[in-house]
Amino acid sequence: MATSKYRIIFMGTPEFAVPSLQALLDHGEEVVAVVCQPDKPKGRGRKLSPPPVKELALAASIPVLQPTKVRTPEFLEELRSYQPDLMVVTAYGRILTGPVLNLPRLGTINVHGSLLPKYRGAAPVQWAVLNGDPETGITIMQMDEGMDTGDILLPGSLPIEHDDTAGTLAVKMAELGGRLLIEALERLKAGNLPPQKQDDSLATPAPPLSKDLSVIDWSRPAREISCQIRGLDPWPMAHTTLDGKWLRLFSPQVVAGSVQERPGTLCRANKTGLVVATGEEYLRLGEVQLEGSKRMSVDAFLRGRPLVPGLRFPA
């Protein structure tokens, strides 16, 4: 007979994790505690700001734990005091050890942002866009001590649209993660969630992003540059250089055509966007952000700073 509720400890920190926690609450699960990373300073005043998951937990009157270290006997005992049946992890942001993962009687499951074994690591959503994949998805998995190497419990796919950024895709994936999590819990209660081993030979990494990925090489095809711009939006953002300053580029659109100009040449600049020659086809940019300024439409940018076709961005 299916169990009506599990005592669940939820571990998550950023906005991506909020739909998973919200789904548990909406479904009536007994979330006995929430674990997230410590508050961090934000803004010009560097005032301590709580992570999004903490805000939701406090609004729902759920105890919140924010350990600075997760590999201590004290933290393990604190978790044990809640007598969890299950732990659910969504983008918590810390590596968890075996004693923590195995503490609940049903272990620990993870809402992971890729179709495993593809994109194991910290930035699966971004790398799916960067690599131009046509689809990605969410995997509910049983956690072990490896980097996203645990058994697959329930996958769900999601198409990547031509204008998706890492930011817009993450929102859709987070919502999918919440829905799949509830489906997985229902199947777990019914004894119908068989684990499936991952094929390690198909594994690909999704390492953290770095600012080294940001510089645009205009000799690359427009389609690859478009993926770079969208995959690095909202962070760390792709850029070229204008008069010695970074010019961040957004809202790319590939424009078909046989390129005659040198890569990096500005071919058109009007209210519809900047059209730049690349190593293959052209790229239209709809939004820009000059270093020290705010993000804006190309139309607004050109009203304050006209650009003349023939200008060449560094390749």
VEXDREN-2710 file (C-alpha; in Angstrom, 1 decimal):
% VEXDREN-2710
k/r/px/py/pz
1/MET/0.0/0.0/0.0
2/ALA/1.3/3.5/-0.9
3/THR/2.5/5.7/1.9
4/SER/0.5/8.9/2.1
5/LYS/3.4/11.2/3.1
6/TYR/7.2/11.1/3.5
7/ARG/9.1/13.2/6.0
8/ILE/11.3/15.1/3.6
9/ILE/14.3/17.3/4.1
10/PHE/14.7/19.6/1.1
11/MET/18.1/20.9/0.1
12/GLY/18.4/23.7/-2.4
13/THR/19.5/27.3/-2.8
14/PRO/18.8/29.4/-5.9
15/GLU/15.7/30.3/-7.9
16/PHE/16.0/27.1/-9.9
17/ALA/15.2/25.1/-6.8
18/VAL/12.1/27.0/-5.8
19/PRO/9.6/25.2/-8.1
20/SER/10.8/21.8/-6.6
21/LEU/10.1/23.0/-3.1
22/GLN/6.8/24.6/-4.1
23/ALA/5.7/21.4/-5.8
24/LEU/6.3/19.5/-2.6
25/LEU/4.3/22.0/-0.6
26/ASP/1.5/22.1/-3.1
27/HIS/1.3/18.3/-3.1
28/GLY/0.9/18.3/0.6
29/GLU/4.2/16.5/1.4
30/GLU/5.6/16.9/4.9
31/VAL/8.7/19.0/4.4
32/VAL/10.3/18.9/7.9
33/ALA/13.3/21.1/7.2
34/VAL/15.0/23.0/4.4
35/VAL/18.8/23.3/4.0
36/CYS/20.3/26.1/1.8
37/GLN/23.5/28.0/1.6
38/PRO/24.2/31.0/3.9
39/ASP/22.8/34.4/3.1
40/LYS/25.2/36.4/0.9
41/PRO/25.8/40.1/0.5
42/LYS/24.2/41.7/-2.5
43/GLY/23.9/45.1/-4.2
44/ARG/25.9/48.2/-3.6
45/GLY/25.2/48.2/0.1
46/ARG/26.4/44.6/0.3
47/LYS/23.5/43.8/2.6
48/LEU/23.0/40.2/3.5
49/SER/20.3/38.7/1.3
50/PRO/18.6/35.3/1.8
51/PRO/18.6/32.8/-1.0
52/PRO/15.2/32.3/-2.8
53/VAL/14.6/28.9/-1.3
54/LYS/15.0/30.3/2.2
55/GLU/12.4/32.9/1.5
56/LEU/9.9/30.3/0.4
57/ALA/10.7/28.1/3.4
58/LEU/10.2/30.9/5.9
59/ALA/6.9/31.9/4.2
60/ALA/5.8/28.3/4.7
61/SER/7.0/28.2/8.4
62/ILE/9.5/25.5/7.7
63/PRO/12.8/25.3/9.7
64/VAL/15.8/26.5/7.7
65/LEU/19.3/25.2/8.2
66/GLN/22.2/27.2/6.6
67/PRO/25.4/25.3/7.6
68/THR/28.8/26.8/6.6
69/LYS/30.2/23.3/6.5
70/VAL/28.3/20.1/5.6
71/ARG/31.0/17.5/6.6
72/THR/30.7/17.8/10.3
73/PRO/29.2/15.4/12.9
74/GLU/27.1/18.3/14.2
75/PHE/25.4/18.8/10.9
76/LEU/24.8/15.1/10.5
77/GLU/23.2/14.9/13.9
78/GLU/21.0/18.0/13.2
79/LEU/19.7/16.3/10.0
80/ARG/19.1/13.0/11.9
81/SER/17.0/14.9/14.5
82/TYR/14.4/15.5/11.9
83/GLN/14.0/11.7/11.2
84/PRO/13.7/12.1/7.5
85/ASP/12.3/9.3/5.3
86/LEU/13.8/11.0/2.2
87/MET/16.0/13.9/1.2
88/VAL/15.4/15.9/-2.0
89/VAL/18.2/18.0/-3.5
90/THR/17.8/20.6/-6.2
91/ALA/20.8/22.9/-6.9
92/TYR/22.0/23.0/-3.4
93/GLY/25.5/23.9/-4.4
94/ARG/27.6/21.8/-2.1
95/ILE/29.0/18.3/-2.5
96/LEU/27.4/15.9/-0.1
97/THR/29.1/12.9/1.5
98/GLY/27.9/9.3/1.9
99/PRO/26.8/9.7/5.6
100/VAL/24.5/12.6/4.6
101/LEU/23.2/11.0/1.5
102/ASN/22.4/7.7/3.2
103/LEU/20.9/9.1/6.4
104/PRO/17.2/8.9/5.3
105/ARG/15.8/5.4/5.0
106/LEU/15.0/6.0/1.4
107/GLY/18.3/7.8/0.6
108/THR/18.6/11.1/-1.3
109/ILE/17.2/12.0/-4.7
110/ASN/18.3/14.8/-6.9
111/VAL/16.5/17.0/-9.5
112/HIS/19.3/17.3/-12.1
113/GLY/19.2/19.7/-15.0
114/SER/20.1/17.4/-17.9
115/LEU/19.3/14.1/-19.4
116/LEU/21.9/12.0/-17.7
117/PRO/24.5/10.7/-18.3
118/LYS/24.9/13.8/-20.5
119/TYR/26.1/16.9/-18.7
120/ARG/27.3/15.8/-15.3
121/GLY/28.4/18.8/-13.4
122/ALA/27.6/22.3/-12.2
123/ALA/26.3/24.0/-15.4
124/PRO/24.2/21.5/-17.4
125/VAL/21.6/24.0/-18.5
126/GLN/24.2/26.4/-19.9
127/TRP/26.2/23.8/-21.7
128/ALA/23.2/22.4/-23.5
129/VAL/22.6/25.9/-25.0
130/LEU/26.3/26.5/-25.6
131/ASN/26.6/23.3/-27.6
132/GLY/23.5/23.9/-29.7
133/ASP/21.6/20.9/-28.5
134/PRO/18.0/20.6/-29.8
135/GLU/16.7/19.3/-26.5
136/THR/17.6/18.8/-22.9
137/GLY/15.6/17.8/-19.8
138/ILE/15.5/16.9/-16.2
139/THR/16.6/13.7/-14.5
140/ILE/15.3/12.6/-11.1
141/MET/18.2/10.5/-9.9
142/GLN/19.3/8.6/-6.8
143/MET/22.3/10.4/-5.4
144/ASP/25.6/8.7/-4.6
145/GLU/29.0/10.2/-3.8
146/GLY/30.0/10.6/-7.5
147/MET/29.4/13.7/-9.6
148/ASP/25.9/13.0/-10.9
149/THR/26.7/9.3/-11.3
150/GLY/23.8/7.8/-9.4
151/ASP/21.0/5.7/-10.8
152/ILE/18.4/7.3/-13.0
153/LEU/14.9/7.2/-11.6
154/LEU/12.8/9.3/-13.9
155/PRO/13.9/11.4/-17.0
156/GLY/11.8/14.0/-18.8
157/SER/12.8/15.9/-22.0
158/LEU/12.3/19.5/-23.0
159/PRO/13.0/21.2/-26.4
160/ILE/15.5/24.0/-26.6
161/GLU/13.9/26.8/-28.7
162/HIS/16.1/28.9/-31.1
163/ASP/15.8/32.0/-28.9
164/ASP/16.2/30.3/-25.5
165/THR/18.9/31.6/-23.3
166/ALA/20.4/29.7/-20.3
167/GLY/18.2/32.0/-18.2
168/THR/14.9/31.4/-20.0
169/LEU/15.6/27.7/-20.4
170/ALA/16.4/27.3/-16.7
171/VAL/13.0/28.7/-15.8
172/LYS/11.2/26.1/-17.9
173/MET/13.4/23.3/-16.7
174/ALA/12.8/24.3/-13.0
175/GLU/9.1/24.0/-13.6
176/LEU/9.5/20.6/-15.3
177/GLY/11.7/19.5/-12.4
178/GLY/8.9/20.2/-9.9
179/ARG/6.4/18.2/-11.9
180/LEU/8.7/15.3/-12.4
181/LEU/9.6/15.3/-8.7
182/ILE/6.0/14.8/-7.7
183/GLU/5.6/12.0/-10.3
184/ALA/8.7/10.3/-9.0
185/LEU/7.4/10.5/-5.4
186/GLU/4.1/9.0/-6.4
187/ARG/5.7/6.2/-8.2
188/LEU/8.2/5.6/-5.3
189/LYS/5.3/5.3/-2.9
190/ALA/3.6/2.8/-5.3
191/GLY/6.8/0.8/-5.6
192/ASN/7.0/1.6/-9.3
193/LEU/10.2/3.6/-9.6
194/PRO/12.9/1.1/-10.7
195/PRO/16.5/2.5/-10.8
196/GLN/18.5/2.4/-14.0
197/LYS/22.3/2.4/-14.1
198/GLN/23.9/5.1/-16.1
199/ASP/26.0/4.2/-19.1
200/ASP/29.3/5.9/-18.1
201/SER/30.6/5.6/-21.6
202/LEU/28.0/8.2/-22.7
203/ALA/28.8/10.7/-19.9
204/THR/29.8/14.3/-20.8
205/PRO/31.0/17.0/-18.4
206/ALA/29.3/20.3/-17.6
207/PRO/32.0/22.2/-15.7
208/PRO/31.3/25.6/-14.1
209/LEU/31.3/28.5/-16.5
210/SER/34.2/31.0/-16.5
211/LYS/34.6/34.5/-18.0
212/ASP/37.2/32.9/-20.4
213/LEU/34.2/31.7/-22.4
214/SER/32.9/35.3/-22.9
215/VAL/35.1/36.7/-25.7
216/ILE/33.5/36.4/-29.2
217/ASP/35.6/35.0/-32.0
218/TRP/33.8/36.4/-35.1
219/SER/35.6/33.9/-37.4
220/ARG/33.3/31.2/-36.0
221/PRO/30.0/30.4/-37.7
222/ALA/27.0/32.7/-36.7
223/ARG/25.1/29.7/-35.3
224/GLU/27.9/28.9/-32.9
225/ILE/28.3/32.5/-31.8
226/SER/24.5/32.6/-31.3
227/CYS/24.7/29.6/-29.0
228/GLN/27.6/31.3/-27.1
229/ILE/25.7/34.5/-26.5
230/ARG/22.5/32.7/-25.4
231/GLY/24.3/30.1/-23.3
232/LEU/26.2/32.8/-21.4
233/ASP/23.1/34.9/-20.7
234/PRO/22.6/35.9/-17.9
235/TRP/26.1/35.0/-16.8
236/PRO/29.0/35.6/-17.5
237/MET/27.6/37.2/-20.8
238/ALA/29.4/37.2/-24.2
239/HIS/31.2/40.3/-25.4
240/THR/33.2/42.0/-28.1
241/THR/35.0/45.3/-27.9
242/LEU/34.0/48.8/-28.9
243/ASP/36.5/51.7/-28.5
244/GLY/38.4/49.8/-25.8
245/LYS/35.3/48.9/-23.8
246/TRP/33.4/45.6/-23.5
247/LEU/30.2/45.5/-25.5
248/ARG/28.0/42.7/-24.3
249/LEU/25.7/41.2/-26.9
250/PHE/22.2/39.7/-26.5
251/SER/19.2/38.5/-28.5
252/PRO/21.1/37.0/-31.4
253/GLN/19.5/35.9/-34.7
254/VAL/21.2/34.1/-37.5
255/VAL/20.8/35.8/-40.9
256/ALA/21.4/33.6/-43.9
257/GLY/23.7/34.8/-46.6
258/SER/27.1/34.3/-48.3
259/VAL/29.6/36.4/-46.4
260/GLN/31.8/38.7/-48.4
261/GLU/33.1/40.9/-45.6
262/ARG/35.8/40.1/-43.1
263/PRO/34.4/38.4/-39.9
264/GLY/33.6/41.0/-37.3
265/THR/32.5/43.7/-39.8
266/LEU/29.4/45.7/-38.9
267/CYS/27.2/45.5/-42.0
268/ARG/24.0/47.2/-40.8
269/ALA/23.1/49.3/-37.8
270/ASN/19.5/50.4/-37.4
271/LYS/16.6/50.0/-35.1
272/THR/16.1/46.3/-36.0
273/GLY/19.6/45.5/-34.7
274/LEU/23.3/45.2/-35.5
275/VAL/24.1/42.8/-38.4
276/VAL/27.7/41.5/-38.2
277/ALA/29.6/39.3/-40.6
278/THR/30.9/36.0/-39.1
279/GLY/32.9/33.1/-40.5
280/GLU/29.7/31.7/-41.8
281/GLU/26.5/33.7/-42.3
282/TYR/25.6/36.9/-40.5
283/LEU/24.4/37.6/-37.0
284/ARG/21.8/40.2/-36.0
285/LEU/22.0/41.4/-32.4
286/GLY/18.9/42.9/-30.8
287/GLU/20.3/44.1/-27.5
288/VAL/23.6/45.4/-26.2
289/GLN/25.2/46.6/-23.0
290/LEU/28.3/48.8/-23.1
291/GLU/30.7/48.5/-20.2
292/GLY/29.5/50.8/-17.5
293/SER/26.0/51.1/-18.9
294/LYS/22.8/49.2/-18.7
295/ARG/21.4/46.6/-21.1
296/MET/19.2/48.1/-23.8
297/SER/17.8/47.6/-27.2
298/VAL/20.0/48.4/-30.2
299/ASP/17.5/51.1/-31.2
300/ALA/18.0/52.9/-27.9
301/PHE/21.7/52.4/-28.0
302/LEU/22.1/53.9/-31.4
303/ARG/20.1/57.0/-30.5
304/GLY/22.9/57.8/-28.0
305/ARG/25.8/56.4/-29.9
306/PRO/25.5/56.0/-33.7
307/LEU/27.6/53.2/-35.3
308/VAL/28.7/53.4/-38.9
309/PRO/28.7/50.2/-41.1
310/GLY/32.2/49.1/-42.0
311/LEU/33.3/49.3/-38.3
312/ARG/35.1/46.1/-37.4
313/PHE/34.9/44.4/-34.1
314/PRO/38.0/42.5/-33.0
315/ALA/37.9/38.9/-34.3
END
